[in-house]
Amino acid sequence: MEDHYFGTIPTRVLAYMEDVQRDLARLGVNLATRHNEVARCQFEFAPNFAEANLACDQNQLIMETMRKMAPQHDLRLLFHEKPFMDMNGSGKHINFSLQDSEGRNLLKPSTNHRKNIIFLSFLSSFVLGVSEYSGLLRASVSTPGNMYRLGGHEAPPSIISVYLGESVDRVLTAIEEGFCEENMPAKNTMDLGISKLPEIVPFDSDRNRTSPIAFTGNKFEFRAPGASQAMAVPVTALFSVWAAGMEKFLDIFEKHVNSGEDPLDAAIYTIREVSKISRKIRFEGDSYTKEWQEEAERRGIVNAKTMPEGIDLFIEPKTLDMLESLGIFKKKEMEAFYVIRMESFVKSVEIEMAVMRDMVWEGLLPAISKQIILENESYSAIKDIDSSGLEMWNRHIEKLGKAKVELMEKNTEAC
């Protein structure tokens, strides 16, 4: 009835989740929420926010504790992103922001236009980084289990884009069209029709579940990673592209300052320039649609249609140059990492294909043979008594035989 998401947690599952939560608390990992998810037998934990490096470690502890605890409750735990057809895949959402040395969230909008200049500077620098190095983000979520998850059932498509929400997108668009610092009051709640920087509503729209990266009020949410993934790779990719965006933002900002402009004016002009540069990666609509895929191709956005193509994006020349110039990874390190990821992908697919082949030969084909024998016996017992419907029965037996032959042929070809 598609009502699993809105129901109560089943008793046995709740007992399991409580035990997991208790053991994690002993390890210093605090969980914020636990609830049903959309697919059948799908459930979710969400930990409290933590510093990025610590959060990655805590995520590993959560997965390990969940796996150890499941057999004690006679449960089988699956971190596989898409174990069954026509079911929602299982993923992770990375919610992230930046804080200054005094703990202030740099992605928090304000009613003060001067503070909003800071907010818009950090926000636009991240969007700029994504527009330049979206391939690295796509590569970071290219795993075997994620292959069939991305692109539907509340999982974002493989084309990387950024959704900012109506309020923030309107402000950036207005800045691109000609706002300047000299006509902005200290506080302003004026409408966009007047050429002054308006108050930015923190979160006035849905977070757009079709978008891989969405701004959700005071942070970004990266929705593409798969459930089985360690968070370190996508987190490193996110902050790498952000750092690269900041570098380019500062280069443009310093040019304006060096030309004699007031720093606040220079910031506004820089926001305007980088927003124009990065507009190609911003999309406010439904990312599932065919029209967006065609539009993304026209915009020149990277679109790796398979996981191997996604893994190849780890060694894009401009990505390698960026990571080395920022001191994050050397080219040789990334090339080695690429080989490891590709080998891991190939081996994972080979294992899954081998399991599927065994399931066909040891389970499916014998079951079809048994069914054919039973159908034939029933057919023989009834054909001399009642001839009505025998033609349809015969076609059914023939269909079973053809299915078996087809399965045998396909499995032989795959081997």
Secondary structure, 3 states (H helix, E strand, C coil): CCCHHHCCCCHHHHHHHHHHHHHHHHCCCCEEEEEECCCCCCEEEEECCCCHHHHHHHHHHHHHHHHHHHHHHCCCCCCCCCCCCCCCCCECCEEECCECCCCCECCCCCCEHHHHHHHHHHHHHHHHHHHHHHHHHHHHCCCHHHCCCCCCCCCCCCCCCEECCHHHHHHHHHHHCCCCHHHCCCECCCCCCCCCCCCCCCCCCCCCCCCCEEECCCCEEECCCECCCCCHHHHHHHHHHHHHHHHHHHHHHHHHHHCCCCHHHHHHHHHHHHHHHHHHHECCCCCCCHHHHHHHHHHCCCCCCCHHHHHHHHHCHHHHHHHHHCCCCCHHHHHHHHHHHHHHHHHHHHHHHHHHHHHHHHHHHHHHHHHHHHHHHHHHHHCCCCCCCHHHHHHHHHHHHHHHHHHHHHHHHHC
